[in-house]
């Protein structure tokens, strides 16, 4: 299963972790993994090109971590867009993708 963990503070995404394998099909044939990988790498590339100063991105095998250091509108728009895309995959393949959101309020 692919697990996505999202930590928000006052509706701003502060931390996002994407990890695991879907297990939908054999390696190289797994459309769910391909979809999540495409969204995840696209998200990292957009952040790197448009909001690199406001976040830290760590990419490892089977794990991507994004830590946002600000509420910058551009950064948050990119992060929320990526999350919406991941939620779309979760809606269609909920037994293979799980998103867990934690909201912290101040």
C-alpha positions as CSV (number, residue, x, y, z in Angstrom):
1,X,0.0,0.0,0.0
2,X,1.1,3.6,-0.7
3,X,0.7,5.8,2.3
4,X,0.5,9.5,2.2
5,X,0.8,11.4,5.4
6,X,-0.1,15.1,5.5
7,X,0.4,17.5,8.4
8,X,-1.4,20.8,8.2
9,X,-1.2,23.9,10.4
10,X,-4.1,26.3,10.1
11,X,-5.0,24.7,6.7
12,X,-1.4,25.2,5.4
13,X,0.4,22.0,4.4
14,X,3.6,21.8,6.5
15,X,4.7,18.2,6.0
16,X,4.0,15.6,3.3
17,X,5.3,12.1,3.1
18,X,4.6,9.6,0.3
19,X,6.0,6.1,0.8
20,X,5.4,2.4,-0.1
21,X,4.3,0.3,-3.1
22,X,0.7,-0.1,-4.3
23,X,0.9,-3.8,-5.0
24,X,-1.8,-3.3,-7.6
25,X,0.2,-5.3,-10.2
26,X,3.6,-6.8,-10.9
27,X,6.6,-4.4,-10.9
28,X,6.7,-2.5,-14.2
29,X,3.0,-3.1,-14.7
30,X,1.6,-1.3,-11.7
31,X,-0.6,1.6,-12.9
32,X,-1.3,2.8,-9.4
33,X,2.4,3.1,-8.6
34,X,3.0,4.8,-11.9
35,X,0.2,7.4,-11.2
36,X,1.5,8.2,-7.7
37,X,5.1,8.3,-8.9
38,X,4.2,10.7,-11.7
39,X,2.2,13.0,-9.4
40,X,5.0,12.9,-6.7
41,X,7.9,13.6,-9.0
42,X,5.9,16.3,-10.8
43,X,5.1,17.9,-7.4
44,X,8.8,17.8,-6.4
45,X,9.9,19.3,-9.7
46,X,7.3,22.1,-9.5
47,X,8.4,22.9,-5.9
48,X,12.0,22.8,-6.9
49,X,11.5,25.2,-9.8
50,X,8.9,27.6,-8.2
51,X,9.3,27.5,-4.4
52,X,12.6,25.9,-3.5
53,X,13.4,28.6,-0.9
54,X,10.3,27.7,1.0
55,X,10.6,24.0,1.3
56,X,12.9,21.0,1.8
57,X,12.5,18.0,-0.4
58,X,14.0,14.6,0.3
59,X,13.7,11.8,-2.3
60,X,14.8,8.3,-1.3
61,X,13.8,4.9,-2.7
62,X,10.1,4.4,-2.0
63,X,9.9,7.6,0.1
64,X,9.4,11.3,-0.6
65,X,9.3,13.9,2.2
66,X,8.4,17.5,1.7
67,X,8.7,20.0,4.6
68,X,7.3,23.5,4.0
69,X,8.8,26.3,5.9
70,X,6.2,29.0,5.1
71,X,2.6,29.7,4.2
72,X,3.8,31.2,0.9
73,X,0.7,31.2,-1.4
74,X,2.6,29.8,-4.4
75,X,4.1,27.0,-2.3
76,X,0.7,26.2,-0.8
77,X,-1.1,26.2,-4.2
78,X,1.5,23.7,-5.5
79,X,1.2,21.4,-2.4
80,X,-2.6,21.5,-2.4
81,X,-2.7,20.7,-6.1
82,X,-0.5,17.7,-5.6
83,X,-2.6,16.5,-2.7
84,X,-5.8,16.9,-4.8
85,X,-4.2,14.8,-7.5
86,X,-3.2,12.1,-5.0
87,X,-6.7,12.1,-3.5
88,X,-8.1,11.5,-7.0
89,X,-6.0,8.3,-7.2
90,X,-7.0,7.3,-3.7
91,X,-10.7,7.7,-4.6
92,X,-10.3,5.3,-7.5
93,X,-7.9,2.8,-5.8
94,X,-8.6,3.1,-2.0
95,X,-7.3,-0.4,-1.3
96,X,-3.9,0.6,-2.7
97,X,-3.5,4.2,-1.7
98,X,-4.3,5.7,1.8
99,X,-4.0,9.4,2.7
100,X,-3.9,10.3,6.4
101,X,-4.3,14.0,7.2
102,X,-3.5,15.5,10.6
103,X,-4.6,19.1,11.3
104,X,-2.8,21.1,14.0
105,X,-4.4,24.4,15.1
106,X,-2.8,27.2,17.0
